[in-house]
Amino acid sequence: MLIRTIEKFLREHDMPATKFGRLATNDPRFVLDLRNGRMPRRRMEKRVEHFMNIFREQCDAR
């Protein structure tokens, strides 16, 4: 489930949910909406997963 993956990512990177939403989807309420039951389309899921993968790669390169 996407929200579990995002919650884990937020803890690992000590990132606020609003910042994640803004960076990943241009929607600061994205994570809050997911927590409240929003079901994103597959395209949005892929976009968010891609963001997390790229972010991790950049953090590992530092």
N, C-alpha and C positions, 0 to 999 in steps of 0.2 A: 504494500500500500504506500502510495506516494507520501502521505503526511508523515508516516513513521520515518521514512528515509530523510525527509526534510528536517524533522525534529532532531534526529541524530546528527545531521550535518550542522544544525544550529548550535548544538552542544559542543561538537568537536571544534568548531571555529569561533565559538563565543560571539555569535552574530545575532543581533536582534531580528525578530521576525519581519519587522517593517523594512529593514535594510535589505534583507534577503529578497522580499517581494519586489522591492524597487529595482534591485540589480537584475534579478532573474526574469521578471515579467513586466516591469514598469508599473506595477500595482502594489503599493505598500500594504494593502489589505489582503493580499493573496493568501498568506498563511492563516490569518485569522478566519478568512472565509472557508478555507479547507478544514480548519478546526471545527467550524460550525456546520460542516456537512457538504460543502461545495464539492462537486465532482467535475474535475477538469477534463477536457477533451484530450484524446491521445496526443494530438499535436502539442498541446501545452505541456503535457507530461514529458514528452521528448525534449522540449525546450528547457524545462527545469532540470532534467537529468543532465543535459548537455552543459548547462551553466555550472552545476555542481562538479562535474568531471573536469571542466576547464579550470575552475577555481582551485580544485585540489592539485592539479598539475602545476599551476602557478605557485601555490604554496610550497609544494615539494621542491620546486626549482630554486627557491630562495635559500 
